[in-house]
Amino acid sequence: MASPDVDNYTLFHRDVTAGQGWMRMPFPIEKPCYPAKELVNGHTYEFRLTGSNRAGESDPSNTVTVEPMAPAPSTAPDRSTSGPERTTLSAPPAPSGLRAEPGDATVQLRWAATSGVDNYTLFHRDVTAGQDWIRMPFPIPKPSYTADQLVNGHTYEFRLTGSNRAGESGFSPTVTATPRKPVPAAPSGVAATPRNAEANLCWMASPGADAYTLYYRDVTAGQVRQRMPFAVNGTCYLAKQLVNGHTYEFWLTASNSSGESGLSTPVTVTPRS
């Protein structure tokens, strides 16, 4: 029944048979009717609702319980004298070929299209956080899906089922992926200004970089390239204790939790008094 002053409804549900906790649907429902799909026949489900408007969200409604069941098979006509027998629709096989490609707080999932499948259901868990398996509350019609809003550096597991009007398949093999930030590009626009026994270095910020590392060598002294033992957090650095009249080369790299970039284009500077 429609509630006065309600702009949208939110559905909460759980699979009692599977011991699932309450799950909140990630999208609002505008009308006082909603078909819950991709359920498991024979499992008991509980549902409840809240209503919301610009002022806030209501308390939950009363809880209702339902157990979906497959329809009774229809009686096939007698084809003993002519024509092929009509086959009964059966639940599809488990999806195969699932693969995961990690990105920045995302994992791109793809799998082989499965014959007889109307929709797929994704199950996932954050292994690093010790999370239990979570069933996605909505179906996936195509054999691909991008899992987003993940935590970089956490390891996730994914698996699938396929379903049609006759029921739901078993699970696909499980795949694992760890999303990470992309390694930043090498710094650009590096410039060096000579001073008395010093050189002031500045560069353009590299998107996604958390810190920078300076490499240098004294060309006049025939020195090999050396790495500074500490990171630089800003986009400028004053190199001190240089020898006036000596020529120096400097390079930079950018880094984050995923790794370190390649070297920037070198710059040359000769400090003088």
Sequence and secondary structure as in RCSB ss.txt:
>XXXX:A:sequence
MASPDVDNYTLFHRDVTAGQGWMRMPFPIEKPCYPAKELVNGHTYEFRLTGSNRAGESDPSNTVTVEPMAPAPST
APDRSTSGPERTTLSAPPAPSGLRAEPGDATVQLRWAATSGVDNYTLFHRDVTAGQDWIRMPFPIPKPSYTADQL
VNGHTYEFRLTGSNRAGESGFSPTVTATPRKPVPAAPSGVAATPRNAEANLCWMASPGADAYTLYYRDVTAGQVR
QRMPFAVNGTCYLAKQLVNGHTYEFWLTASNSSGESGLSTPVTVTPRS
>XXXX:A:secstr
   TT SEEEEEEEETTTT   EE SS B SS     S  TT  EEEEEEEEETTEE      EEE         
    SSSS               EEEE SS EEEE    TT SEEEEEEEETTTT   EE SS B SSEEEE S 
 TT  EEEEEEEEETTEE      EEE             EEEEETTEEEEE    TT SEEEEEEEETTTT   
EE SS B SSEEEE S  TT  EEEEEEEEETTEE      EEE    
